[in-house]
């Protein structure tokens, strides 16, 4: 796609001419692999992985050598000069589309993610936007945001995503067509994923059969695709987003393996078939360089807060965003607006209320009574809205505080009260909770 007016100026800090890569005409798209490797783009039905598996410059050098680039990689040469937002769209299958045709990018977006890269605190935030989010689309009174790309391409999709998020500037886009995810996972040799519950579903009309057992499994591309597509758990699109975020974490871990190196040239060639972007070559190198220097704990994931309209009898099943929680997300993760928002707080100076926080306690230890013990401990600490959730089937050594609704300030408050617990900035906990406390063996040892 050609540059559009909604996509703004270059965000690359100028460098010396000697450090700029020499590139062959028409081959710049291969450079997108640097973004794919650090952002590990995979989409269609599934996930777009984290901007960052830790990668050394020598590995990037070997990748570019294998794909025919004449370049000089200067780790200090390409620097992110300011915060930037990048829209990632995973595009549905286009019926009867020809392979390598531009038409493969013209369908609805099955996955919608907004990345925020911020050089000020060297962080990356990922916002998952449910595809059923209700928006106003030109020509239709109300519809779902996943229709935007099919009706107006990446420009309309970016405009509508920006409009529901208090109008942040969206600098660039990356669209990935279906097929990329399954093939990428296979090329990586599979991904290790924890399946939290047995998944069994068959749809003859869609020729879809899913049968995955509970527990840790190494999934191939087809299985990972089915893991992401499964919707028969009563959670709909929100359950899909949770599994996407689990796959993001799994793919990050897989990409960190040295064994992936030998497969990199194949992955580059694969992604040329499936990726459309308005990032230029120098911007891709800049993002890659930023990713190289990112600490793993500085990558955060969150889902756009809201509710399903089906709870009020609307059979169209829109996702209705929560405006106050949206403002907090944009402040805490995108540095937009007041720097201190939390659920139910409109005054930035107002502290988090312990009594208003919905905390779900989930046992992930070997002691069956742990969740009840911790819930009682928290109530004595003033957290009155505490419930005990069904045990997590995978035992954990360290307790986790999962920031389900994205309130980092509330997570820090709970961590302080507990005196322990690793904060996990993702939306992979109990859906109705503000925070999910998954209690591990470290808590058991305290008593």
C-alpha positions in Angstrom: 0.0 0.0 0.0 1.2 3.5 -0.8 1.8 6.0 2.0 -1.4 7.5 3.2 -1.9 10.9 4.9 -2.9 9.2 8.2 0.6 7.7 8.5 3.0 10.4 9.7 6.6 11.3 9.5 9.6 9.0 9.8 10.6 8.2 13.4 14.3 7.2 12.7 17.0 9.4 14.2 19.4 10.5 11.4 22.7 8.5 11.2 26.0 8.9 9.4 25.7 8.0 5.7 28.5 5.4 6.1 26.4 3.4 8.5 23.4 3.2 6.2 22.8 -0.1 4.5 23.1 -0.5 0.7 20.0 -2.2 -0.5 18.9 -3.7 -3.8 15.7 -2.3 -5.4 12.7 -4.4 -4.6 14.4 -6.3 -1.8 13.5 -4.0 1.2 10.6 -6.2 2.1 13.1 -8.9 3.2 14.2 -6.4 5.8 10.8 -6.7 7.4 12.1 -10.0 8.8 14.0 -7.9 11.3 10.7 -6.7 12.6 9.2 -10.2 12.3 12.1 -11.6 14.4 11.9 -9.0 17.1 8.1 -8.6 16.9 7.8 -12.2 15.6 4.8 -11.4 13.5 2.3 -14.2 13.1 -1.3 -13.7 12.4 -4.4 -14.8 10.5 -6.2 -16.8 13.1 -3.7 -16.5 15.8 -1.2 -14.4 17.5 1.3 -11.7 16.9 4.2 -12.4 19.2 6.1 -10.1 21.4 8.4 -7.5 20.3 11.2 -9.3 21.5 13.0 -12.5 21.5 16.5 -11.5 22.5 18.6 -11.6 19.4 22.3 -10.8 18.9 23.5 -8.6 16.0 25.5 -11.5 14.7 22.3 -13.5 14.1 20.7 -10.6 12.2 23.9 -10.3 10.1 23.6 -14.0 9.1 19.9 -13.6 8.2 20.7 -10.6 5.9 23.6 -12.5 4.4 21.4 -15.4 3.6 18.9 -13.2 1.9 21.4 -11.3 -0.3 21.7 -8.0 1.4 24.9 -5.9 1.3 24.8 -3.9 4.5 26.6 -2.6 7.6 24.7 -3.2 10.8 25.4 -0.5 13.3 23.9 -1.2 16.6 24.1 2.5 17.6 23.3 3.8 14.2 19.5 3.3 14.1 17.8 4.8 17.2 14.1 5.4 17.9 13.9 9.1 18.3 10.4 9.3 19.8 7.4 7.1 20.8 5.7 5.4 17.9 2.5 3.3 17.5 2.2 0.5 15.0 -1.0 -1.2 14.1 -0.8 -4.9 13.4 -3.7 -6.6 11.6 -4.1 -10.3 11.1 -6.3 -10.7 8.0 -8.9 -13.4 7.5 -8.8 -15.8 4.6 -10.0 -14.4 1.3 -12.1 -17.0 -0.5 -10.7 -18.1 -3.9 -7.8 -15.6 -3.7 -4.7 -16.3 -5.8 -1.5 -17.0 -4.0 0.8 -13.9 -3.8 -2.0 -11.6 -4.9 -2.6 -8.3 -3.1 -6.2 -9.4 -2.6 -5.1 -11.6 0.3 -5.0 -8.4 2.4 -8.5 -7.2 1.5 -10.6 -9.1 4.0 -11.7 -8.5 7.6 -9.1 -8.4 10.4 -9.3 -11.4 12.7 -6.6 -10.1 15.0 -6.1 -6.4 15.9 -3.1 -5.3 18.0 -1.6 -1.9 18.6 2.1 -1.8 19.6 3.5 1.3 21.5 7.3 1.6 21.4 8.7 4.2 23.8 12.4 5.0 23.9 11.9 7.2 27.0 11.5 4.2 29.3 12.7 1.6 26.8 9.4 -0.2 26.9 6.9 -1.9 24.5 3.2 -2.2 25.2 0.7 -4.3 23.2 -3.0 -3.6 23.3 -5.3 -6.4 22.1 -8.5 -5.0 20.6 -11.4 -7.5 20.4 -12.5 -7.8 16.8 -16.2 -7.4 17.8 -15.5 -3.9 19.3 -18.4 -1.6 18.4 -17.5 1.4 16.2 -19.1 3.8 13.7 -18.1 2.8 10.1 -18.9 5.1 7.2 -22.1 3.9 5.4 -23.1 1.8 8.4 -24.7 3.1 11.5 -22.9 0.7 13.9 -20.7 -2.2 13.2 -17.6 -4.1 14.3 -14.1 -2.9 14.0 -12.9 -6.0 12.2 -14.8 -4.8 9.1 -12.7 -1.6 8.7 -9.8 -3.2 6.8 -12.2 -4.8 4.3 -14.1 -1.6 3.7 -11.2 0.9 3.7 -7.9 -0.8 4.0 -5.2 -0.1 6.6 -6.0 3.6 6.6 -9.6 3.2 7.7 -8.6 0.5 10.3 -6.0 2.9 11.8 -8.4 5.8 11.8 -11.1 3.8 13.7 -8.6 2.3 16.1 -7.3 5.7 16.9 -10.9 7.1 17.3 -11.8 4.6 20.1 -8.5 5.2 21.9 -8.6 9.0 22.4 -7.0 9.7 19.0 -3.3 8.6 19.4 -1.3 9.0 16.3 -0.8 5.6 14.6 2.4 5.9 12.6 2.6 2.7 10.7 0.8 -0.6 10.0 1.7 -4.2 9.3 -0.9 -6.5 7.8 -0.3 -10.3 7.8 -2.5 -12.6 5.8 -3.8 -15.9 7.0 -1.5 -18.9 6.4 1.5 -17.1 8.0 0.9 -18.4 11.5 0.6 -22.1 10.8 3.7 -22.1 8.5 5.8 -20.0 10.9 5.1 -22.3 13.8 6.0 -25.4 11.7 9.2 -23.7 10.6 10.1 -23.0 14.2 9.7 -26.6 15.1 6.5 -26.1 17.1 5.7 -24.1 20.2 5.3 -25.2 23.8 2.0 -24.1 25.2 0.0 -24.9 28.4 -3.5 -25.9 27.4 -5.6 -25.0 30.5 -8.5 -27.2 29.8 -9.3 -30.0 27.3 -10.5 -28.6 24.0 -12.9 -30.7 21.9 -15.0 -29.3 19.1 -16.2 -30.3 15.7 -17.8 -28.1 13.0 -18.4 -30.1 9.8 -19.5 -26.9 7.9 -16.1 -25.2 8.5 -14.2 -28.6 8.3 -12.8 -27.8 11.7 -12.0 -30.5 14.3 -10.3 -29.6 17.5 -9.1 -32.1 20.1 -6.4 -30.9 22.5 -5.7 -32.5 25.9 -5.1 -30.4 29.0 -1.5 -29.8 30.0 1.8 -28.7 28.5 2.2 -29.7 24.9 4.4 -28.9 21.9 1.9 -27.8 19.2 2.6 -27.9 15.5 1.2 -25.2 13.2 -2.1 -26.8 12.7 -2.6 -27.5 16.4 -1.5 -24.0 17.4 -4.0 -22.6 14.9 -6.8 -24.7 16.4 -5.7 -23.7 19.9 -6.2 -20.0 18.9 -9.4 -20.5 17.0 -11.2 -22.5 19.7 -14.3 -20.6 20.8 -16.4 -23.3 22.5 -15.5 -22.3 26.1 -18.3 -19.7 26.7 -15.8 -16.8 26.5 -16.0 -16.0 22.8 -13.6 -13.5 21.4 -12.2 -12.7 24.9 -11.1 -16.3 25.4 -9.4 -16.2 21.9 -7.5 -13.1 23.0 -6.3 -14.8 26.1 -5.0 -17.7 24.0 -3.4 -15.3 21.6 -1.5 -13.8 24.5 -0.4 -17.2 25.7 0.9 -18.0 22.2 2.7 -14.7 22.1 4.6 -15.7 25.3 5.2 -19.2 23.9 6.6 -17.8 20.6 8.8 -15.4 22.4 10.3 -18.3 24.3 10.7 -20.3 21.1 12.4 -17.5 19.2 15.0 -17.3 22.0 16.3 -20.8 21.1 19.6 -21.0 19.2 18.1 -23.8 17.2 15.9 -21.3 15.4 19.0 -19.8 13.6 19.2 -22.4 10.9 15.6 -21.8 9.9 15.8 -18.1 9.5 16.3 -17.9 5.7 13.3 -20.1 5.2 11.2 -17.8 7.5 12.3 -14.8 5.6 11.1 -16.2 2.4 7.9 -17.4 4.0 7.0 -13.9 5.3 7.6 -12.2 2.0 4.4 -14.0 0.8 2.3 -12.9 3.7 3.3 -9.4 4.9 2.1 -5.9 3.8 3.5 -2.8 5.5 4.3 0.8 5.0 7.4 0.6 7.2 10.5 1.4 5.2 13.8 -0.4 5.5 15.5 2.0 7.9 12.4 2.0 10.2 12.6 -1.8 10.3 16.2 -1.6 11.3 15.4 1.0 13.9 12.7 -1.2 15.5 15.0 -4.2 15.4 17.7 -2.2 17.2 15.2 -1.0 19.8 14.1 -4.6 20.3 17.7 -5.8 20.8 18.1 -3.5 23.8 14.7 -4.3 25.4 14.5 -5.9 28.9 12.0 -8.7 28.9 10.1 -7.2 31.8 9.5 -4.0 29.8 7.1 -5.8 27.5 3.5 -5.5 28.6 0.3 -6.8 27.2 -3.3 -5.6 27.9 -6.7 -6.1 26.4 -9.1 -3.2 25.7 -11.5 -3.2 28.7 -15.2 -3.5 28.2 -18.2 -5.8 28.2 -20.1 -8.0 25.8 -23.5 -6.6 24.6 -24.9 -10.2 24.6 -25.1 -9.8 28.4 -27.9 -7.3 27.8 -29.6 -9.6 25.2 -28.0 -8.1 22.1 -27.5 -11.1 19.8 -25.0 -9.2 17.6 -22.4 -9.7 20.4 -20.6 -6.3 20.2 -17.7 -5.6 22.6 -18.6 -2.3 24.3 -15.6 -0.5 25.6 -15.3 0.8 29.1 -14.4 4.5 28.6 -13.0 5.1 32.1 -10.8 1.9 32.0 -9.8 2.8 28.4 -8.5 6.2 29.6 -6.5 4.4 32.3 -5.0 2.0 29.8 -4.0 4.8 27.5 -2.4 6.7 30.4 -0.5 3.8 31.9 0.6 1.9 28.8 0.6 4.6 26.1 1.5 7.6 28.3 -1.5 9.5 26.9 -3.4 11.9 29.2 -3.2 11.8 33.0 -0.5 9.6 34.4 -2.6 8.0 37.1 -5.9 6.4 36.2 -7.4 3.3 37.7 -10.7 1.5 37.5 -13.5 3.8 38.8 -11.1 6.7 39.5 -11.7 9.9 37.7 -9.4 12.0 39.9 -5.7 11.2 39.2 -4.7 12.0 42.8 -7.3 9.6 44.2 -5.5 6.4 45.4 -6.5 2.9 44.5 -9.3 1.6 46.8 -8.6 -1.8 48.2 -12.3 -2.5 48.8 -13.2 -1.8 45.2 -10.6 -4.1 43.6 -12.0 -7.4 42.3 -9.3 -10.0 43.1 -9.6 -13.6 42.0 -7.3 -16.0 44.0 -6.3 -19.1 42.1 -4.3 -22.0 43.7 -1.3 -23.1 41.6 0.5 -24.8 44.4 0.6 -28.4 45.7 -1.4 -27.5 48.9 -5.2 -27.6 48.2 -6.2 -25.0 50.9 -3.7 -22.3 49.8 -6.2 -20.2 47.8 -8.6 -20.0 50.7 -5.7 -19.1 53.1 -4.5 -16.3 50.8 -8.0 -15.0 50.3 -8.5 -14.7 54.0 -5.1 -13.0 54.4 -6.1 -10.4 51.8 -9.5 -9.7 53.4 -7.7 -9.0 56.7 -5.6 -6.5 54.7 -8.6 -4.6 53.6 -9.2 -6.2 50.2 -12.9 -7.0 50.7 -13.9 -8.0 47.1 -11.9 -11.2 47.0 -13.1 -14.5 45.5 -11.5 -18.0 45.2 -11.4 -19.2 41.6 -11.0 -22.8 40.3 -7.5 -24.1 40.8 -5.0 -23.5 38.0 -4.0 -27.0 36.7 -0.3 -26.2 36.2 1.8 -26.0 39.4 4.0 -22.9 39.7 7.0 -22.1 41.8 6.4 -18.4 41.9 3.2 -16.6 42.6 1.9 -14.3 39.8 -0.2 -11.1 39.9 -1.9 -11.1 36.5 -3.0 -7.6 35.6 -6.3 -8.7 33.9 -7.8 -5.2 33.4 -4.5 -3.5 32.9 -4.3 -1.6 36.2 -0.6 -1.5 37.0 -1.0 0.7 40.0 -3.5 -1.7 41.6 -1.1 -4.6 40.9 1.7 -2.8 42.7 -0.6 -2.2 45.6 -1.4 -5.9 45.9 2.2 -6.9 45.5 3.1 -4.6 48.4 0.4 -6.0 50.6 1.6 -9.6 49.8 5.3 -8.8 50.1 5.9 -11.0 47.1 4.5 -12.0 43.7 5.7 -11.4 40.1 3.5 -8.9 38.2 2.5 -10.3 34.9 1.2 -7.6 32.6 -1.2 -9.6 30.4 -4.9 -10.4 30.3 -4.6 -14.2 30.8 -6.3 -14.4 34.2 -9.9 -14.7 35.4 -11.9 -12.5 32.9 -14.2 -10.9 35.5 -11.4 -9.9 37.8 -9.3 -6.7 38.0 -6.4 -8.8 39.2 -5.8 -12.5 39.3 -3.5 -13.8 42.0 -2.1 -17.2 40.9 -0.6 -18.6 44.1 2.5 -20.7 43.8 4.8 -22.8 46.0 6.6 -19.7 47.2 3.6 -18.8 49.3 3.2 -22.3 50.8 6.8 -22.1 52.1 6.0 -19.0 54.0 3.8 -21.0 56.4 
